Amino acid sequence: MTSETARAFWITAPGLGELRSVAVADPGPDEVEIETAYTAISRGTEALVFSGKVPPSEYERMRAPFQEGSFPSPVKYGYINVGRVTRGSDDLLGRNVFCLYPHQTRYVVPVQAATVIPDAVPAERAVLAANLETAVNGIWDASPQAGDRIAIVGAGAVGCLVAWLAAGQRGSQVELIDIDPHKAAVASALGVSFLAPEQATRDADLVIDASGTADGLRLAVELGGFEAKIVVMSWFGTESVALPLGEAFHSKRLQLVSSQVGWIANKQRGRWDYARRMGLVMHLLENAELDALITSESPFEELPQLMSKLSAGGAGSLCHRIAYR
């Protein structure tokens, strides 16, 4: 039985989107209805999806948990949703929850798909959950050691969060590197050193690329010292990237390692599941300094125009929050 309609953002063609009316069914015995308060845009992945740059080989692997439609379009895509439970489980009624759901005003999901947001975490900050989960997994894949010289290339939301986590490793020297000097203020709020590419210290023990650009990834290779690990968190979709694998790449015995949040990092996989990892994320979100990463906000009604701007490289914000109230 359908209770009412909601509105959702759909990508209708590469580079085009619109708000559509969608039916919302009444919640069943093991389901909850959620009224969305905020969503946020994953600047890397969602921009590639919006632009139609998901390779056909990744159509199934890149599906979001509650995606509708198929790549390249039409598709309802997204995975950063914070809302309030309005119907369903008595234990969750009225609670703020995080869900890997697309941009939609109201929706119904199984109870286990909704993660309760602790009272110490404002709903406004909880939109960082997905990016922070990616950053946690990236740190696990990188396995920083005490005293490491660590370079993070790319001060987007994920890069900033990785740097923030890495700075907690005692004795480490962490540098966050980006071409945009305006991001230095965010780095400072997070307690992390910020440098332009030409200022970055060479001979790093560990390099993490979160730039989403070919130039950034090439810089990451350049910064690595002898037997350094270079963790690639950027995803380029259909774009091919040329890397300098000649020169000193072999003599320095560099390691290139990919990191992707869909799988829990190998060393943690035997002891951690997705719920435990998200529980860690919610605990970390209690840190108020993370508010510095939310640098802009727009109403839901402007989402189609906003996605066009962001996918074209405009609106140089970190986490862009979408407000539904």
N, C-alpha and C positions, 0 to 999 in steps of 0.2 A: 504494500500500500504506500502511496506517495503522500508525504505530509505537506510539502511546499516546494517551491523552486528556489534555487540559489543562482548566483552568477559566478562564472569561472572564466579564467583567461585561457584562450586557445591560440596556438600558433596555426594560422590558416595556410600559410605558404612561407617559404624562406624569406625572412625579413618583414613579415606581416603578422599581426595578431589582432584579436578582437575579444570583447567580453560577450559571453553567451549565457543564456538561461539554461540551467540544467535541473533535472528532477532530483530530489533528495528523498530516499525511502525512509520510512520510520525505522528506528533502530530495533534490531532483534534482541533476543535474550542475552547474547554475549557481545553486544555492540553498544557504542555510544555515539551520540550526536554532538558535534563540536561546532561552536560559532567562532569563526576566525576573528582574532584581534589584530594579528600582524603576520605577514609573510616577509621574506627577504629574497633577494636575487643572488644566486651564485654567479658571480661575474664571469668566471671562466666557462663552466659547463653550460649554463643556460644561454650564454651569448652564442656558443657554438651550435646549440640545439636550435635557437631562434633563427640563426643564419643558414640552417640546413646543412651543417658541416659535420654531421655524425656519419662516419664511414659505414657502408652497408654491412661490413663484417661485424660491426659493433651494435647493430640494431637491437639485438636481444640482450646483450650484456649491459647496454646503457639504459634499459628500461627503468624508470623510477617505480617505486613500490605501488603507487596508485595512479600510474599513468593511464590515460585513455587515448585511443588513437594510435597511430604508428608513425615512425620516422619515415621520411622527413617531415610530413605534415598531411592532414591536420592532426595535431597532437596537443593534449593537455599535459603539461610537464612542469615539474617543480618538486622540491622536497624540503622546504623550510617553512613550516606552518606552526604558529602558536595560537592557541585559542582556549575557550572555556567550554567545559562539558555542560550541556544544557539538558540532555535527556540520556537515560540509560542507567548504568551502574550507580547504585546509591553511594558507593564508596568514592566515586569520582565526581559526583554531581557538584557543580560549582567550582571544581578545581581547574587551574590553568595547566594545560598539557602541551607537549611538543609532539608533532607528528610529521612523518615524511610524506606530506600531502602537497599537491599543487596549489596554485593560487585560486582559491574558491571561498566564497563568503560563508558557507555552511556545508557540512558533509557528515557522513556516517562511516565509521571504521570499526573493526574488531577491537575489543577492549585492550588486547595485548599490543596493539599498534600505537597506543597513546602512552607517552612517558610523562608521568607527573612532574611538574616543575616545582622544585622546593620553594617554600615560602620566602627564603632568603634571596631568591633570584627573581628580579622583576621580569614581567612578561616582555617588556620592551628589550631587555638584554638577551632573553632566551632565543631570539632569532639567530644568535651566533652558534647555536648548538651544532648544526651540521658542519660548519666550517671548523669548529673546534674539534669535532670528532675526526675530521680529516687530518687536522694537525696532530692530534694524539697518535693516530695510526702512522703518520709520517715520522714522528719522533721514534716510535717503536721500530720502524724499518731502518731508521738511521742509526740507532743505538749509540748515542753520544757517550763519551767516556769523560771522567773527571780530568780537567786540564786541557781538553781538546780546544783547538782553534777552529771555531765553527763559523762558516759563512752562509747566510741565507740570502739568496738572490731573488728579489721581487718582494716589495712591501705591499702586496695586496692583503686582503683579510687573512687568507691562509698563511701567507708568508709571515705576517706580523704575529700570528698566533704561534707558529712554529718557533719564531725567535723568542717569544715570551716564555714558552715551555723550555727551550734550550737554555735560556739564561738561568733557569733554576738548577742546572747541573753545576755543582760546586767546582770552582777553579777554572771553569770554561771561559774562553774569550769569545764572545758572540758579536758578530757584525751583521746588521741588516742593511742590505744594499739595494738601492733603487735609483732610477734616473730622475725621479720627481722629488725635488727638495722639500715640497710642502708636506711630505710624509714624515719628515723628521720630527714634527711635533707629536705625532702618534707614537713613534718609536720612543720618544722621551717619556710619554705618559706610561708606556709599558716597561720602562726601565731598561731599554735596549739601545746600544750604540747604533747610529745611523751614518752611512757613508755613501757617497756617490761612487759609481763603478771605478773611476780612475783613482779613488782614494783607498779602495779595498786592499786589505793585507793579502798578499800572495802566500803560497805555501800552507794553505789550510789543511787541517786533518780531516775535516768533514765539510762537505758543501751540499746544501739543499737548494734545489732550484724550484721556486714557486712563482716564477715570473710570467709564465704563459707566453713567452716570446722566444724566438730563435736566438736573438742576440743575448738574452739572459742565460739561456742554456749554454751557449758558447762561452760566456763569461764564467759560468760555473766550472766548466772543464778547465779553463785557464787558471782559475784560483786554486785548484787542487794541488797539494804537495805530493811527495813521494808516497805511493800506495794509499792515497786518499780515497774515500768513498764519496761518490757523487750521487745523491738521491734525487731522482727526477719526479717531482710531484705535478709538474705541468702536464696538461693533456692538450694535444694539438689537433684533435679531430682528423680532418682530411688533409691537413697541412703536412708536407714533408719538411724536415729540418736537416740541414747540412751541418755536420759537426767536424771540428779539426781533430780527426782521429789519427792523423800523421803527427808531424812535429814531435812533441815530447810525450804524447799520450801513452805510448808503449813503454818508453824508457822510465817513465814515472809510475808504471804499473797501476794506472788509475782504474777504479771500479765504477761502472755505471749500473745503478740499481733503480728500478721503478717502484713507486709506491702508489697504491690506489685503495680507497677506503672501503670498497665493496668486500674485500677479504680482510679479516683481522690479520695483522702482521704475524709472520710464521712463528717467531719465538714466543708469542703470547697465545697462539691459537689453541694450545692444549688446555689452557687454564681460563681463558676469557671467552665470553660469548658477547653478542651485540648488546644485550641488555646490561651486562656489567660494564662494557665500554661506555654506553650512554650514561650510566650511573656516575662514572668518573667525570664525564663531561659536565653533568649537572652540578656536581660538587665544585668543579673548577670555575663554573659560571658565577659562583658566589663572589668572585673577585671583581670589585667595582671598577678597577682600572680598565677593564675590558670595554666599558662604555665608550672609550675613545675610538673604538673601531667602527662604531655606527655613526657615519659622517653625513648621512642625508636621509630624507624620508619623503615619500609621496603618497597621495591617496590612491586607493585601489582603482578608482575611475580613470586614472592617468596611466595605468600600466601598459596599454598597447603603445602609446607614444613613447613612454619611458624605455621600453625594451628596444625600440628602434634606435633611440639615442645611445643606449649603453652598448648595443652590439656594434655600433659604428665607432666606438671608442670614445664617446662623449661622456660627460658627467663623471669626472675623475674621482669618484668617491670610493671608499673601501666597502663596507657593508651598506647597501641601500635598502632601507626598511620600507615596507608597504603597510600603510595604516588602513584599517577597515572600519574605524569608528569616527 
